Amino acid sequence: MNKKPIEFLQWDITKLSKKIKNKELSPVEITTTLLDRINDHNPSINSYISISAEAAITQAKKLESELLNGVYRGPLHGVPIGLKDNVNVNNMRTTCASMYYEDFVPDEDATVTAKLKKNGAIIIGKTNMHEFSAGATGDLSHFGPAKNPHNMKKIAGGSSSGSASAVAANLAFASIGTDSGGSIRIPSAFCNIVGLKPTFGLISTYGIKLLTATLEHVGPMTKTVKDNALLLNTIVGYDKKDPYSINFKKQDYTRYIGNSIKDLIIGIPNNFFFDLVQEDIKISLDETIKDLMDIGVKTKRVTINTIEDLVVAQQIIITAESYSMLQKELRDAPEKINKEVRDFLVRGANIQASEYLHALKIKHRAIDELNSLFKRIDFLLAPTTPVFPPYIGQRLLDINGEEYPTHMLTHLTGVMNTTGFPSISIPGDSINDLPLGIQLVGKPFSEAKIYQLAYVIEKIHF
């Protein structure tokens, strides 16, 4: 990746949208320039499975005409966005990175796609992913692995691998990912971008090929915290087509960004979250905590008693639900599913109903404990991942001299999928040019407050 991008391709949405609104940059110019960059660099980085060049240019021309006639749809007007390739776009293939769906073309937009289009976003293409979202490495795709722009030998993280690498490589201004155990936050951490897993049910999953029913969240992946909030503003909302959708009052998620964080209370976990983490990541987070305390943030050491049980419950739920959601594909054409992915999925057939029900009891016990905890603190702060990005194909992780399987990549993120609490990954200080993520967790529907603190952390590190 030798050619430098044209300057505006490096901008965030906040800056770009002002130029579009003021007619200093045209949607057509932005889209055609971005498509040229994708054409040059996607063959090597492999962020995209499908590119929607003709439809994107057609949409850009329409939005440019609207702008010239005084119609402005908001901050996403004329902004090219990538979508993870499990999110349906009418008349554009949705493969889930699998041979099984290689030629599947839906005839309807997912709800999140329709919302983006309505608000003027241009769908530039479908981003690469771990097949069926069934893995945290992100390197098992029928179309080859998406690569990490910071080191092309390293994974981008999964399962929303291409969504993260596209944003980090300036091949999209933002993207949409999905997250059942860390699939937005892990690649965001590894690619040095911002990724939010919102409160469960806040964003509709209708029209998305899900890995799980009760753990999967849809969320924005962006260059900056403010961009993330702008995108969230666009894609939230009740949807009767999604049985888990929550009818929650609409709000502006940017409203606290820039406000003082003095006297906010951050919970620093005594147990679990720092137990199995590479030492350099611990040191970096300690520095961030010190910087926050220097500007008036208060910290409180906290213990989460249910956390170890919650890890086990998450593994039972994700294993059982993944098998349930993909039984048809496993039955019809198992040979069209990568063996490693297939082996993970079929394990769910052995989960007993009693195990699943017990896992749900643990889930609700943990939710009760966390609700009590968040009466005493505003946020939890922890690493996003226990390690820096591993190599593509690597299947053992070195954590302080001990080897662990790659499912440990979800060790610090998956618990909040089970509870449904919102969680964001923000870039920390890179070490040896490898990114790391800082994870913030808040109580349900506290996304605006999470952005308030995330914005300050972003400013500390950049």
Summary of the structure (lengths in Angstrom):
residues: 462
radius of gyration: 20.6
end to end distance: 23.3
largest distance: 62.8
contacts: 1813
relative contact order: 0.13
helix: 41%
strand: 17%
